[in-house]
Amino acid sequence: MKILYLECSMGAAGDMLTAALFELIKNKDAFLQEINNIGIPGVVVKSADAVKCGIKGTHINVTVNGETEESEDHHFHEHGHGHEHNHEHNHDHSHEQEHHYDHSHDHHDEHEHEHNHEHAHEHTHHHSDLHEIEHIINGLKLSEKVKSDALAVYSLIAEAESAAHGVPVTEVHFHEVGTMDAIADITAVCLLMDKLAPDKVIVSPIHVGFGHVKTDHGILPVPAPATAYILQDVPAYGGRIKGELCTPTGAALLKHFADSFGDMPIIKTQKIGYGMGKKDFEAANCVRAFLGETEDSHEKIFQLSFNVDDMTAEEIAFAAERLFEKGALEVFTLPAQMKKSRPGTLIEILCQDNNREEIVKSIFKYTTTIGIRETPCTRYILDRSITKLETPYGEVNKKESEGYGIFRTKYEYNDLARIAIERNISFREAEKLIHSSFDNSI
């Protein structure tokens, strides 16, 4: 199984995650060319060597129309509340000086800066809402999978800003330069994750820093309210470093892609990437990424079981769909003999520890049971990966499974079904077509 482990002992930001993942790929020049040609207006992405505490890594620099955004996280503005555009700007992508709100970047100490703006509509900056951001991302030259990931990350950020500042999501706005910078970081990470295609992403507990930061809202605590909102249910700690180490963009990217949070697992590391921030601290200011393989795979899971005799087949099917949405690994049923000789249904759910509590709540919510049995167990699994194949009949995903001395492949059902429907042939004939197209190409 291919494992990506992200060590966030100095927090995380969009540019740092981009740089760490960038170091893991083979053809770096090709990636830079690709990201610079996906169509983000005015954006140029460059990489540069960087050294922190004697460790060599990479820094990613984003310019928008030749301008480097000093506070690099997306800049949010809350319009429509009667103020005269005294811009309340938000967070930089590099955690070094992030916080809410843009324009005169007078940086003091390590992470603090003030923005004193008394102008009202005298600038020419355009501000985008979430709908415009979605329009920009949907227009980029990216796969639907990468676009979907980028939009999901942006939704997490906008929801957090909305909750933190008490405004509807529709009234969260983005500063023009900061928006393009943020789109570059978010899409870059999503594209790199798609290229690396890890089977599992594990993230360390996140160092968020401590202290306060000055903004137009006043002096706010670290982590910033939006970051704290995103990191709900995520292991995080304050540590010894004063300042804001984790940005909303970094938090949202980690939360979206992480399968679990915790210590580094036992893996055979193949590559290590260092994504450097701009500031210097007593500790190396970087995100570290480990890409490696596990041995033949097994994992600890939990089996949740209960019996019902008062649910219809439709109700059980509906409950199963909701449980899958909550992250259940498997949901299946067996016929059961109940009390008073009544026929009933035994419902079995397999889940991982990190979402067990949520699934238990969902069982009680969507079924009629009043009790659940829990059994810890071990699941032995083959390592799985997906290879995208270009065929005369369109793109086809091939699943490959390996481990315990076994190797097997199969084509994705949805792809074969599409070909069968398009050509009015059987499912098996569609599979033969794919086989023959590769046989003929050899």
Backbone hydrogen bonds, N-H to C=O, Kabsch-Sander energy under -0.5 kcal/mol:
donor,donor_aa,acceptor,acceptor_aa,energy
3,I,1,M,-0.6
3,I,292,G,-3.2
4,L,200,K,-2.5
5,Y,3,I,-0.5
5,Y,290,F,-2.9
6,L,4,L,-0.5
6,L,202,I,-2.4
7,E,5,Y,-0.6
7,E,288,R,-3.4
8,C,6,L,-0.7
10,M,11,G,-0.6
11,G,8,C,-1.5
12,A,245,L,-0.6
17,L,13,A,-2.6
18,T,14,G,-2.2
19,A,15,D,-2.3
20,A,16,M,-2.3
21,L,17,L,-2.3
22,F,18,T,-2.5
23,E,19,A,-1.7
24,L,21,L,-1.4
25,I,21,L,-0.7
25,I,22,F,-0.9
28,K,26,K,-1.3
31,F,27,N,-1.5
32,L,28,K,-2.3
33,Q,29,D,-2.2
34,E,30,A,-2.2
35,I,31,F,-3.0
36,N,32,L,-1.8
37,N,34,E,-1.4
38,I,35,I,-0.8
43,V,40,I,-1.8
44,V,63,T,-2.3
46,K,61,N,-2.7
48,A,59,H,-2.0
50,A,57,G,-2.1
52,K,55,I,-2.3
55,I,52,K,-2.3
57,G,50,A,-3.4
58,T,274,Y,-2.4
59,H,48,A,-3.1
61,N,46,K,-2.9
61,N,59,H,-0.5
63,T,44,V,-2.4
64,V,67,E,-3.1
65,N,42,G,-3.2
65,N,63,T,-0.5
66,G,42,G,-0.5
67,E,64,V,-1.6
69,E,62,V,-0.6
69,E,67,E,-0.6
70,E,68,T,-0.7
72,E,70,E,-0.9
76,F,74,H,-0.6
77,H,173,H,-2.5
79,H,77,H,-0.9
79,H,171,E,-1.1
85,H,83,H,-0.9
87,H,85,H,-2.1
89,H,87,H,-1.1
90,N,100,H,-0.8
95,H,93,H,-0.5
97,Q,94,S,-1.1
101,Y,99,H,-1.9
105,H,103,H,-1.1
106,D,104,S,-1.9
106,D,114,E,-1.2
107,H,105,H,-1.1
108,H,112,E,-4.4
112,E,108,H,-1.4
114,E,106,D,-1.4
117,H,115,H,-0.8
118,E,116,N,-0.5
128,S,174,F,-2.1
130,L,172,V,-0.5
133,I,129,D,-2.0
134,E,130,L,-2.6
135,H,131,H,-1.9
136,I,132,E,-2.4
137,I,133,I,-2.7
138,N,134,E,-2.6
139,G,135,H,-1.0
139,G,136,I,-0.6
140,L,137,I,-1.5
141,K,38,I,-2.6
142,L,140,L,-2.0
147,K,143,S,-2.3
148,S,144,E,-2.6
149,D,145,K,-2.1
150,A,146,V,-2.5
151,L,147,K,-2.6
152,A,148,S,-2.0
153,V,149,D,-2.1
154,Y,150,A,-2.3
155,S,151,L,-2.2
156,L,152,A,-1.8
157,I,153,V,-1.9
158,A,154,Y,-2.8
159,E,155,S,-2.5
160,A,156,L,-1.9
161,E,157,I,-2.6
162,S,158,A,-2.4
163,A,159,E,-2.4
164,A,160,A,-2.8
165,H,161,E,-2.0
166,G,162,S,-1.0
167,V,162,S,-1.4
171,E,168,P,-1.9
172,V,169,V,-1.5
173,H,77,H,-2.8
173,H,171,E,-0.6
174,F,128,S,-2.5
175,H,75,H,-3.1
176,E,126,H,-1.0
179,T,175,H,-3.0
180,M,176,E,-1.8
181,D,177,V,-2.1
182,A,178,G,-2.5
183,I,179,T,-2.8
184,A,180,M,-2.1
185,D,181,D,-2.2
186,I,182,A,-2.9
187,T,183,I,-2.8
188,A,184,A,-2.1
189,V,185,D,-2.3
190,C,186,I,-2.3
191,L,187,T,-2.6
192,L,188,A,-2.6
193,M,189,V,-2.6
194,D,190,C,-1.8
195,K,191,L,-1.9
196,L,192,L,-2.7
197,A,193,M,-2.4
199,D,2,K,-1.8
200,K,2,K,-1.5
202,I,4,L,-2.7
202,I,200,K,-0.5
203,V,260,S,-2.2
204,S,6,L,-2.7
206,I,235,P,-2.4
207,H,8,C,-2.2
208,V,206,I,-0.7
208,V,237,Y,-2.8
209,G,237,Y,-0.6
210,F,241,I,-1.1
213,V,220,L,-2.5
215,T,218,G,-1.9
216,D,100,H,-0.5
218,G,215,T,-1.0
220,L,213,V,-2.7
220,L,218,G,-0.7
222,V,211,G,-2.2
228,A,224,A,-2.9
229,Y,225,P,-2.1
230,I,226,A,-2.2
231,L,227,T,-2.2
232,Q,229,Y,-1.3
234,V,231,L,-2.1
237,Y,206,I,-2.3
242,K,240,R,-0.5
243,G,210,F,-2.9
245,L,208,V,-1.9
245,L,243,G,-0.8
246,C,208,V,-0.8
247,T,12,A,-2.1
247,T,245,L,-0.5
251,A,247,T,-2.9
252,A,248,P,-2.8
253,L,249,T,-2.5
254,L,250,G,-2.2
255,K,251,A,-2.6
256,H,252,A,-2.2
257,F,253,L,-2.1
258,A,254,L,-2.4
259,D,201,V,-2.9
260,S,201,V,-1.4
262,G,203,V,-2.4
267,I,265,P,-0.8
268,K,293,E,-3.4
269,T,267,I,-1.0
270,Q,291,L,-3.1
271,K,291,L,-1.9
273,G,289,A,-2.7
275,G,273,G,-0.6
275,G,287,V,-3.1
276,M,58,T,-2.8
276,M,274,Y,-0.7
277,G,285,N,-2.4
281,F,283,A,-0.6
286,C,284,A,-1.6
287,V,275,G,-2.2
288,R,7,E,-1.9
289,A,273,G,-2.9
290,F,5,Y,-2.9
291,L,271,K,-2.6
292,G,3,I,-2.4
293,E,268,K,-1.7
294,T,1,M,-1.8
297,S,381,I,-0.6
299,E,379,R,-2.0
301,I,377,C,-2.9
302,F,351,C,-2.9
303,Q,375,T,-2.6
304,L,302,F,-0.6
304,L,349,I,-3.2
305,S,373,R,-2.6
306,F,347,I,-1.5
308,V,345,T,-2.2
316,I,312,T,-2.3
317,A,313,A,-2.4
318,F,314,E,-2.4
319,A,315,E,-2.3
320,A,316,I,-2.5
321,E,317,A,-2.0
322,R,318,F,-1.9
323,L,319,A,-2.2
324,F,320,A,-2.2
325,E,321,E,-1.9
326,K,322,R,-1.3
327,G,324,F,-1.5
328,A,323,L,-2.2
329,L,350,L,-2.8
330,E,350,L,-1.3
332,F,348,E,-2.3
334,L,346,L,-2.2
336,A,344,G,-2.1
338,M,336,A,-0.6
338,M,342,R,-3.4
341,S,338,M,-1.0
342,R,339,K,-1.7
344,G,336,A,-3.1
345,T,308,V,-2.9
346,L,334,L,-3.5
347,I,306,F,-2.8
347,I,345,T,-0.6
348,E,332,F,-3.0
348,E,346,L,-0.5
349,I,304,L,-2.6
350,L,330,E,-2.3
351,C,302,F,-2.2
355,N,352,Q,-0.9
356,R,353,D,-1.0
359,I,355,N,-2.1
360,V,356,R,-2.5
361,K,357,E,-2.1
362,S,358,E,-1.9
363,I,359,I,-2.3
364,F,360,V,-1.9
365,K,361,K,-1.7
366,Y,362,S,-2.8
367,T,363,I,-1.6
373,R,305,S,-3.2
375,T,303,Q,-2.2
377,C,301,I,-2.7
379,R,299,E,-3.0
380,Y,378,T,-0.5
381,I,297,S,-2.1
381,I,379,R,-0.5
383,D,402,E,-2.7
385,S,400,E,-2.1
387,T,398,K,-2.6
389,L,387,T,-0.5
389,L,396,V,-3.1
391,T,389,L,-0.6
391,T,394,G,-1.0
394,G,391,T,-1.9
396,V,389,L,-2.7
398,K,387,T,-3.0
399,K,397,N,-0.5
399,K,410,K,-3.3
400,E,385,S,-2.8
401,S,408,R,-2.9
402,E,383,D,-2.4
403,G,406,I,-2.1
406,I,403,G,-2.0
408,R,401,S,-2.4
410,K,399,K,-1.9
412,E,397,N,-3.0
416,L,412,E,-2.0
417,A,413,Y,-2.9
418,R,414,N,-2.0
419,I,415,D,-2.0
420,A,416,L,-2.5
421,I,417,A,-2.3
422,E,418,R,-2.7
423,R,419,I,-2.1
424,N,420,A,-0.6
424,N,421,I,-0.6
425,I,420,A,-2.3
430,A,426,S,-1.9
431,E,427,F,-1.8
432,K,428,R,-2.0
433,L,429,E,-2.0
434,I,430,A,-1.8
435,H,431,E,-2.2
436,S,432,K,-2.9
437,S,433,L,-2.1
438,F,434,I,-1.4
439,D,435,H,-2.1
440,N,436,S,-2.4
441,S,437,S,-0.6
442,I,438,F,-0.7
442,I,439,D,-0.7
